[in-house]
Amino acid sequence: MDGLTLSQYSGQHRVPGTQELIGGFEQDCTDRGLTGETTRHYVHVLKLFSRFVESQGISPLDVDKYVLRNFIRHRRAGGVESKTLKNELSALSAFYGYLCFEGLVQTNPISPVRKRFLKGYKGGLDDPQRKLISVGEMAKLVNSVLDPRDKAIILLLAKTGVRRGELISMDVDDIDWAKQSIILKPKRKRSNRIVFFDDECARALKRWLKVRGELKPKTEALFVGAGWVRLKRNGVYSLVCKHAQRVGLHDSKSPKLEDHLTPHCFRHWFTTWLRKNGMSREFIQELRGDRRKEAIDIYDHIDRAELRKAYLACIPQLGVA
């Protein structure tokens, strides 16, 4: 873009093209500190959307609620599920928020359309209860997995409650074996970056690291996939669903959310069973990395040794040798 910001185009009397708009937005994502994975997802959605807009003979700058309504109809006609549409509209909202900031559009058209046509997009009102499995079912799943990497991933998701993005960004050196903890990469959604793991998880991690060492990957990533490069989000999703389906805990053909065991279900499992085992709400929030909601909470410091002790007392044991 020759060093110009998009807002300077108004002084050039030239409307930027679609590729210039996407390129400027991609740079803005980087400037805002968004992860590479998030930025790639946003750009993928924008390219998909731009093809639709071009088919309508207009520029992204001229998109209104009627174009967006037609886009939703088009995606639904292609068999796209509501959850995917919500994610796509979120990406488009970020894009139009950027265009507003640059002064290229007056308002963000996404919010009213999203509220009207994707009911419950904020509160999940049209989503059924996320799948929750028992401790016995989790033990059955974990102990059915023979692959050292996959077993370590599933155990780590269950025992720490980390998000998929947090898991794939882990490096080998992030592990503190003395304290059996992991320091997560900074994320805007997470406050506390330290998570603990127990002896069951430690044994699985060590087995995987032994295999990983033999592979000699040219990356610091804790978990690697094809080509011995850092494992991607889709790789985690696929392996979880594959193993869960094999033991009857996941039905990929069902349209019901409660029939699917996905990586995020492990965070739900982690939270639920810590509560059932008597852990305080404040400790669970700290382990999940939830941001404090009350101003006075910032003065409520949690002792890390006490938190680790409570974690080890409440985290379910799965009979992993």
N, C-alpha and C positions, 0 to 999 in steps of 0.2 A: 504493500500500500504506500510505498515511497515515503514512509515516515509520517504520513498524515493520519490523524484520527478521523473517524467517520464524520464527526460533527463538523470538520473543516470542509467537507464536501459542499456544504451549502454555499461557502464562499467561492467554490470552484464552478458553481452553476452546472454541476454534473451529478446525476443520481448514481450512486454506486450499484454495481451489478450484484447478482446473488452470491457469486463466489467471493466477492470482496466483503459482503456482509458477513458471510460465514467465517471467512478468514479473520475479520476483525473481532467477531464474537469469540472465536477460538483463542485469540491472543488475550482477550479480556478474561476468559476462564483461567488462563495461566496467571495473569496479573492478580486475580482474586484468590489464587492459591488452591483452586479446585484440583482434585486428583486427576491423573492422566486417564484413569478408567472412566470417571464422570465426564470429562471433556470429550473423550472418544464417543461415549454414548450420546451426548448432546449433539455432536457433529453428525453422527449417523442419522439421528432423527431429523435433523435439519435438512440433510441431503434428500432423505425420503420425502419430507414435506415440500421441499423446493421443487421436486419433480411433479408433485401433484399441483402445486401453484402454477408452474409453467404450463401444465396441461390446460389450465383455466385461462391462460393468456394474460396473467397479471404478475406484478412484482410482489415479493414478500412485504414490501412497504405499503401495499394497497390492500392487504388482507383485512377483512372485517368479520363480523360474527357469522355472516352467511357463508363465507368461504370456509370458515372453521367448522360450521355445521355440516357442510358438504364433505369436508375431510373426514369427519367422524363417521358419516354414513358410508363413505368409500372404504374406510378401514374395517368397519363392522361387516360390510358386504364381503370383504376378503377373509373373514373368519377371525379377525383379531379380537382377543378377549378384553374385557373392561380394564383389567389390571394393567395390561400393556398400553391401552389407550391412555390411562391415567399417567403412566410414566412418560409417554410421548407428549402429552399436554404439559407436563411439568417442565420438560426440556424446552418446549416452545415458549412457555411462560418466561423461562430464564432468558431466552433469546430476545423476546419482545421487551422484557425489562431492560435489557442492554440497549436496544434501539431507542427506548424512551430516554435513557440516560444520555445517549449521544444526540438526542434532539431530532431524530429522524422520523419518529412517530409521536403522536400526541398522547396516546394511551395504550396500555397493554390490553389487547382484546381477549386474552385467554380466560381470565378469571370468571366473567359472567357466563361464558359458554360452558366452561367446566362445571360450574355450579348447576347450570340448567340441564345439561345432557349427561353428566357423569355423576349421578346422585350419590351423595355420601363420600365425595372424593377426599374430604378432610377427615371425617370421623369414622370412615369405614362402616357406615350404617347399613350398607347393602352387602357386607361381607359376613359370611358365617364364621363361627368360632374357629380360630386357627387350630390345626391338629395338635393334640397333646397326647403323648403316649406315656405309658406307665414306666416305672423304673425297670420292671421285669422285661418289658418290650425293648427298652433301650439297651439293656444287658444282652438280650437276644440279638439285636442288630449288631452291636459292637463285636460280640464274640463270634459272629458269623463271618466277619471280614478277615480274610487271610493276608491281603496285601498290606505290608507294613506302613506305607505312606497313607493309604486310605483309612486304616485303623487309627493312626495318629491324628488325622484330620477330624474324623468323626468324634473321637474322644475329646479332642481339644475344643471342638464346637460345643459339646455337651458339658464339659467341665468348666469352661470359662464364660460361655454365653457371648463370645465375641461375634461381631458381624462378619459376613463373608469378606468384605473389603479389608477389614482389619486382619483377618487371617492370612490372606494372600500377600499382604504387605510385610508380614513378619520376616525378619532375617535371622540367621543362625545365632548371631551375636546378641540378639535381643533377649535371649534366655539367660536368666540368672539361676544357675543350678543350685547354688547354696540356699537361696530363699524360695526355690521352686516357683518362680514368677517370670512373667514376660512383660517387657516394656513395649507398649504399642506405639505405632507412629502417630503423630499429632493428627487429630481429626476434629472438625468443627462440631460434630455431633457428640463427641466424647469429652468428659471432664477428666476423671481419673484414668490415667493411661497404664496403670499397673494391674495385671490380672494374675491370679494364683492358679496353680494346678497341683493335683495330688500325686501320690505314688503310682497309682494306676496309669495316669496320664504320662508321668515321667518315664515309666518303663516303655511305653509305646513310642514316645518321642526318641528315646535312646536307640531303640531298634531301628526306627526309620533313619536316624542320623548315621547309623552304621552302614545301611544300604546306600544312603545318599553319598557318603564318603567314597564308596566304591565307584559311584557314577562320575565323580569329579566334575560337577557342573561348574560352568564359568559364571556363577552368580552367587550372591550372598543370600538369596531367597531360601527360607526354611523349606518351603514346599515347591517342587519343580514338576513340570509336566512334560509334554512331548518336546523333544529337542533339548531337554534338560534346561529349559528356561523357566522363569517364574510362572507358577500356575495361575491360570486366568479364572475369573469369576464363573464362567460357564463350565470350566473343568470341575470346580467344587460342586456346582449344582448337579452336574451329570453323575458324579461318583456317589453323591448322597442318594439321589433318586434311584440309581442302579441297585445299590445294596439294600435300600429300603424296600424296593419293589420285590427283590428276591425273597425277602422274609415276610412279605404280605403287609407291609406298612405303608406302601405307596401305590396308588393306582393312577398311572399317567393318563389313562383314557377317561377318567371321571372329570366332569366339569365342576365338581364340588371342591372347594378349597379344603374342607375337612378331610378329604380323601388323599391329600397330597402331603408327603413329609419332605419339606424343603429345608435348606440350610437355616432359614430364619426360625423354623420350628424348634431348633435346638436352643435358641435364645429364650424362647417361650418356655421350653422344658426346664432350662436352667433356673429361670426366675420362679416358676411355679413350685418346683421341688425344694428350693431353698426356703421358700415361705412355708411350705407344708412341714418342713423339718425344723421350724421355729426361728429362723433368722429374722432379725428386725428389718423393717422396711428401709431404714436409713442405711444399713449395711448392704442390703441388696442393691439399692440405688448406687452406692459407691462402687460395688463390683461391676455393675452394668455400665458405669460411666455416665449415668444420667446427670444432666445439669441441674444444679440447685434452683428451685423455683421461688423460694422465699428469700428476701434480702438477709434475714437473720441467719440463714443456713450457711453463709460463707464464714461465719464465726464458729460453726460447729465442726471442729476438726476431729477426724476419726483416727484413732491410734492404729497404725498399720499392723502391728503385732497382734493386737486384739482382733482386728478384721481377719487376718490370716487364720487365727485360732478358730474363729467362728465359722469361717469358710470350710476348714477341714472337718469341723464337727457336723456340718449340715450338708455338704455335697454328697449326693448318693454314691454308694459303692456298687460297681457293676460286675464284680467277680472276674475282672480281667487279670489273668496271670502275668 
